[in-house]
Amino acid sequence: MNRQHQLKYCKVCNHKKHDFQKGIICSLTDDYPAFETTCDKFDRNQDFFKIEKQRSQDKIEIQTGVQIKGIKGLSTDEINKELSEGAKFVMYQYCVSIIVMTFKRPTDIYFVKSGKSSVSKGLIFSLITFLFGWWGIPWGPIYTIQVLINNLEGGRDITKEVTASLSY
């Protein structure tokens, strides 16, 4: 068994120790692991998986530069599984007007799981736009129609852009 395979066990073991010279070693022997297939002293660190899920979410938010709603509690593997089953990353828009000023803005990114409606997640932004988007001249009505069409079609699917930026 090679070192990479051994490290898969050691990284999640309560007996791992970090040595500045050697890297990850076993705290029981103060040396590299010596097992061939499995370690009889293996003690799984249950907190490791919670930490990895949080790191996965932090990595996504840092690399995309925006918060992604709907991935809390999901590991990278779980996100990848959902994506393979048809999930997608979607961005909506909203429009607000104040007489001569009209603001058309994107929302945060939303993770829509497979089988879930991407239209329903964007309804609140469509409602805000419908109520407050029309009132600016001349861009209010133009942007309002654009935003409503975008949101009622399920938002803008940016799955390829997000996954490319994350190097899945």
N, C-alpha and C positions, 0 to 999 in steps of 0.2 A: 504494500500500500504506500502511495506517495504522500508527501507532506500536505499537499492541498486537500486530499481526502481526509486526513487526520484532523486538519484545522476545521473542517465542517463540524466535527464533534466538539473540538476544543473551544471554539468560539461561543458555544452555548452551554458550556460546562461550568459548574460552580468552582471547579478546581483550577481554572485557567489563571495564569499569572503573566503579567507583561514584564519582559526583561528587555532592557535597552540594547543589549548586545544580540540576543537570540530571537527576540520577538515574543510570540505567544509560546509559553511553556506550561508544564504541569506543576502546580504548586506542591503536589505530593512528592514529586521526585526532583524538583528544580532542574528539569531537563526536558528535551523534546519528547513528545509522546513516543512510546515504543510499541504500541499495539498494532496488530496487523489488520484485523477486520473490525472489531468493536472493542471498546475499552471497558473492562469489568469494573472500573472505578467511576464510570461516567455518572454524573449527577446533573441532570438538566436544570438550567437556570430558567425558571418560569417567567421571571421579569424581563428576560431578554426579548421575548416576542412582543411584549407591550412596548418596550423601548424601540424596537425595530419598526413597529407600526407608526409610532410618533416620528421617528427619523424619516420614514418614507413620506409622510405628509409634509414635514418640514422641507424636505428636499424638493417636493413638487412645488410648494409655495415659493421657495427661494428661486428655483430655476425658471419658473414662469413669470415671477415678479408680481403676481396677483394671487389673491386667495381663491381657492377652488372649493366651492360648496358641494357637499355630498360625498366627500371621501373620508370624512372623519371615521376613524376606527377600522379603515381598510388598509391592509398591507399592499405593497407593490404587486405581489403575486395575486392577491384578490382583485386588484384593479385590472391587471392584465387578463385575468380570467373573465371578468365582466366585459372587458373590451372585446375579447374573442367571441363573446356571446351576443354582441351587438350594442353594448353600451357606448355612449359618446360624450364628449365634452362639448358644451354648448354655451354660446354667449348671446345674451339678449340686448336690447336697446331700450331706452326710454327717452321721451322728449317732453320738455317743459318750456313754456313761453311766457314772457312778461312783456306785453305790448309790442315793442320793437326789437326785443331780444329773444332768440330761440336757442335752446340748448339741447343738443342731441348727444347723448352719452351712452357708452357701453356699460354693461353690468359686470359683476364678477363672473368668473367661469363657473358653470354648473356641470356636475357629473350626473348624467342621466343614465340610470341602470337600464339594462335590456328589459324590454317589456313595459317600461314606464313611458308615459307621454311627455315629450319635450314641450308640447304646446301648453300643458297645464302649468308647468313651472314658470312660464313667461307671462301668464295671465295678469299677474299683479302689475307688471311693467306696461302691459297693454292698457290696463285700466288707468294707470297714472297718465300715460300718454293721451288716452282718449279724453280724459277730464282736463288736463292742463297743457296739452301740446298745441292746440289749434290757435291760440290767442295771439301769437306773434305774426306781424306782417313784415315781409312776405313769406318767410320760411316756415312759419308755424304749420300751416296746412300741408305744405310739401313734405316736411320732415315727419309729421304725424302719420301721413299715409304710408311713407316708407317704413317707419318703425312698426306700425300695425301689421303691415304685410310680412315683414321679417319675423316678428314675434308669433303671429298666427300660423306661420309656416313651420314653427318649431324652433325658431332662433337660428343663429349661424353655427353650423357644425364645424368646430375647430379641432376635432380629434387628431387629425394628421399633424397640425402645427404643435399641439401640446405634446403629443408622444414624440415628435421629432426633437423638441427642445429638451425632453427628459431622457432621450437616448434609451428607450425601452429595449 
